[in-house]
Amino acid sequence: MESIHEQILHLLNDAVTDIKANLANQNVNASGRTSDSLRVVDNGDSMQIVIGGTSERTAPLATLEVGRGGGNVPKGIKAILVQWTKDKGFQVES
């Protein structure tokens, strides 16, 4: 029989799996780095779902869900768009 700690850990891991599936199903994954960075951290007496924490840049989940607000064009937009097209598998000519 699983302990309460193991049951909670199992539920959190299921939640991470569901979040990743939703990101994929809604086609909001570009490179997949943000989705790949989602994980459960078990500190013994506490557990949490975290995003990021690696050397890779990750977008906040809220940005993935509702998009970025209006404003100035981000610095380096050309490189960002070129990478996005590669991540999505589009074939384009320069």
C-alpha positions as protocol buffer text, in pm:
chain_id: "A"
residue {
  index: 1
  type: MET
  ca { x: 0 y: 0 z: 0 }
}
residue {
  index: 2
  type: GLU
  ca { x: 131 y: 342 z: -98 }
}
residue {
  index: 3
  type: SER
  ca { x: 204 y: 597 z: 172 }
}
residue {
  index: 4
  type: ILE
  ca { x: 34 y: 938 z: 159 }
}
residue {
  index: 5
  type: HIS
  ca { x: 365 y: 1086 z: 43 }
}
residue {
  index: 6
  type: GLU
  ca { x: 382 y: 837 z: -245 }
}
residue {
  index: 7
  type: GLN
  ca { x: 18 y: 902 z: -337 }
}
residue {
  index: 8
  type: ILE
  ca { x: 75 y: 1279 z: -353 }
}
residue {
  index: 9
  type: LEU
  ca { x: 391 y: 1229 z: -556 }
}
residue {
  index: 10
  type: HIS
  ca { x: 199 y: 1005 z: -794 }
}
residue {
  index: 11
  type: LEU
  ca { x: -77 y: 1269 z: -832 }
}
residue {
  index: 12
  type: LEU
  ca { x: 175 y: 1547 z: -900 }
}
residue {
  index: 13
  type: ASN
  ca { x: 353 y: 1336 z: -1163 }
}
residue {
  index: 14
  type: ASP
  ca { x: 16 y: 1265 z: -1326 }
}
residue {
  index: 15
  type: ALA
  ca { x: -53 y: 1641 z: -1328 }
}
residue {
  index: 16
  type: VAL
  ca { x: 279 y: 1708 z: -1503 }
}
residue {
  index: 17
  type: THR
  ca { x: 194 y: 1442 z: -1761 }
}
residue {
  index: 18
  type: ASP
  ca { x: -148 y: 1603 z: -1816 }
}
residue {
  index: 19
  type: ILE
  ca { x: 1 y: 1953 z: -1851 }
}
residue {
  index: 20
  type: LYS
  ca { x: 254 y: 1827 z: -2106 }
}
residue {
  index: 21
  type: ALA
  ca { x: -20 y: 1648 z: -2300 }
}
residue {
  index: 22
  type: ASN
  ca { x: -236 y: 1962 z: -2300 }
}
residue {
  index: 23
  type: LEU
  ca { x: 53 y: 2175 z: -2425 }
}
residue {
  index: 24
  type: ALA
  ca { x: 110 y: 1926 z: -2707 }
}
residue {
  index: 25
  type: ASN
  ca { x: -262 y: 1885 z: -2790 }
}
residue {
  index: 26
  type: GLN
  ca { x: -313 y: 2262 z: -2806 }
}
residue {
  index: 27
  type: ASN
  ca { x: -3 y: 2292 z: -3026 }
}
residue {
  index: 28
  type: VAL
  ca { x: 167 y: 2551 z: -2804 }
}
residue {
  index: 29
  type: ASN
  ca { x: 498 y: 2365 z: -2797 }
}
residue {
  index: 30
  type: ALA
  ca { x: 750 y: 2518 z: -3032 }
}
residue {
  index: 31
  type: SER
  ca { x: 1081 y: 2366 z: -2933 }
}
residue {
  index: 32
  type: GLY
  ca { x: 942 y: 2166 z: -2641 }
}
residue {
  index: 33
  type: ARG
  ca { x: 1198 y: 2307 z: -2396 }
}
residue {
  index: 34
  type: THR
  ca { x: 935 y: 2454 z: -2166 }
}
residue {
  index: 35
  type: SER
  ca { x: 734 y: 2133 z: -2160 }
}
residue {
  index: 36
  type: ASP
  ca { x: 1052 y: 1930 z: -2109 }
}
residue {
  index: 37
  type: SER
  ca { x: 1147 y: 2147 z: -1811 }
}
residue {
  index: 38
  type: LEU
  ca { x: 827 y: 2067 z: -1616 }
}
residue {
  index: 39
  type: ARG
  ca { x: 896 y: 1832 z: -1329 }
}
residue {
  index: 40
  type: VAL
  ca { x: 806 y: 1738 z: -974 }
}
residue {
  index: 41
  type: VAL
  ca { x: 1055 y: 1827 z: -703 }
}
residue {
  index: 42
  type: ASP
  ca { x: 1035 y: 1615 z: -390 }
}
residue {
  index: 43
  type: ASN
  ca { x: 1207 y: 1779 z: -95 }
}
residue {
  index: 44
  type: GLY
  ca { x: 1105 y: 1510 z: 149 }
}
residue {
  index: 45
  type: ASP
  ca { x: 866 y: 1717 z: 357 }
}
residue {
  index: 46
  type: SER
  ca { x: 729 y: 1916 z: 61 }
}
residue {
  index: 47
  type: MET
  ca { x: 668 y: 1860 z: -309 }
}
residue {
  index: 48
  type: GLN
  ca { x: 601 y: 2097 z: -593 }
}
residue {
  index: 49
  type: ILE
  ca { x: 566 y: 2118 z: -968 }
}
residue {
  index: 50
  type: VAL
  ca { x: 832 y: 2348 z: -1112 }
}
residue {
  index: 51
  type: ILE
  ca { x: 907 y: 2483 z: -1456 }
}
residue {
  index: 52
  type: GLY
  ca { x: 1246 y: 2585 z: -1587 }
}
residue {
  index: 53
  type: GLY
  ca { x: 1544 y: 2587 z: -1360 }
}
residue {
  index: 54
  type: THR
  ca { x: 1778 y: 2480 z: -1637 }
}
residue {
  index: 55
  type: SER
  ca { x: 2012 y: 2680 z: -1854 }
}
residue {
  index: 56
  type: GLU
  ca { x: 1743 y: 2687 z: -2123 }
}
residue {
  index: 57
  type: ARG
  ca { x: 1503 y: 2982 z: -2140 }
}
residue {
  index: 58
  type: THR
  ca { x: 1143 y: 2888 z: -2074 }
}
residue {
  index: 59
  type: ALA
  ca { x: 821 y: 3083 z: -2112 }
}
residue {
  index: 60
  type: PRO
  ca { x: 586 y: 3127 z: -1817 }
}
residue {
  index: 61
  type: LEU
  ca { x: 288 y: 2891 z: -1846 }
}
residue {
  index: 62
  type: ALA
  ca { x: 49 y: 3187 z: -1850 }
}
residue {
  index: 63
  type: THR
  ca { x: 223 y: 3319 z: -2163 }
}
residue {
  index: 64
  type: LEU
  ca { x: 182 y: 2982 z: -2331 }
}
residue {
  index: 65
  type: GLU
  ca { x: -186 y: 2974 z: -2234 }
}
residue {
  index: 66
  type: VAL
  ca { x: -301 y: 3324 z: -2331 }
}
residue {
  index: 67
  type: GLY
  ca { x: -14 y: 3471 z: -2531 }
}
residue {
  index: 68
  type: ARG
  ca { x: 202 y: 3774 z: -2481 }
}
residue {
  index: 69
  type: GLY
  ca { x: 55 y: 4120 z: -2433 }
}
residue {
  index: 70
  type: GLY
  ca { x: 93 y: 4393 z: -2692 }
}
residue {
  index: 71
  type: GLY
  ca { x: 398 y: 4611 z: -2697 }
}
residue {
  index: 72
  type: ASN
  ca { x: 723 y: 4668 z: -2877 }
}
residue {
  index: 73
  type: VAL
  ca { x: 867 y: 4407 z: -3106 }
}
residue {
  index: 74
  type: PRO
  ca { x: 1106 y: 4192 z: -2902 }
}
residue {
  index: 75
  type: LYS
  ca { x: 1477 y: 4245 z: -2959 }
}
residue {
  index: 76
  type: GLY
  ca { x: 1615 y: 3987 z: -3203 }
}
residue {
  index: 77
  type: ILE
  ca { x: 1271 y: 3910 z: -3352 }
}
residue {
  index: 78
  type: LYS
  ca { x: 1419 y: 3785 z: -3681 }
}
residue {
  index: 79
  type: ALA
  ca { x: 1628 y: 3518 z: -3507 }
}
residue {
  index: 80
  type: ILE
  ca { x: 1331 y: 3429 z: -3286 }
}
residue {
  index: 81
  type: LEU
  ca { x: 1106 y: 3378 z: -3589 }
}
residue {
  index: 82
  type: VAL
  ca { x: 1369 y: 3181 z: -3779 }
}
residue {
  index: 83
  type: GLN
  ca { x: 1412 y: 2948 z: -3480 }
}
residue {
  index: 84
  type: TRP
  ca { x: 1035 y: 2918 z: -3440 }
}
residue {
  index: 85
  type: THR
  ca { x: 994 y: 2808 z: -3801 }
}
residue {
  index: 86
  type: LYS
  ca { x: 1270 y: 2549 z: -3754 }
}
residue {
  index: 87
  type: ASP
  ca { x: 1114 y: 2425 z: -3429 }
}
residue {
  index: 88
  type: LYS
  ca { x: 776 y: 2390 z: -3603 }
}
residue {
  index: 89
  type: GLY
  ca { x: 935 y: 2204 z: -3895 }
}
residue {
  index: 90
  type: PHE
  ca { x: 850 y: 2464 z: -4160 }
}
residue {
  index: 91
  type: GLN
  ca { x: 1063 y: 2479 z: -4473 }
}
residue {
  index: 92
  type: VAL
  ca { x: 1135 y: 2838 z: -4572 }
}
residue {
  index: 93
  type: GLU
  ca { x: 1381 y: 3016 z: -4797 }
}
residue {
  index: 94
  type: SER
  ca { x: 1590 y: 3304 z: -4662 }
}
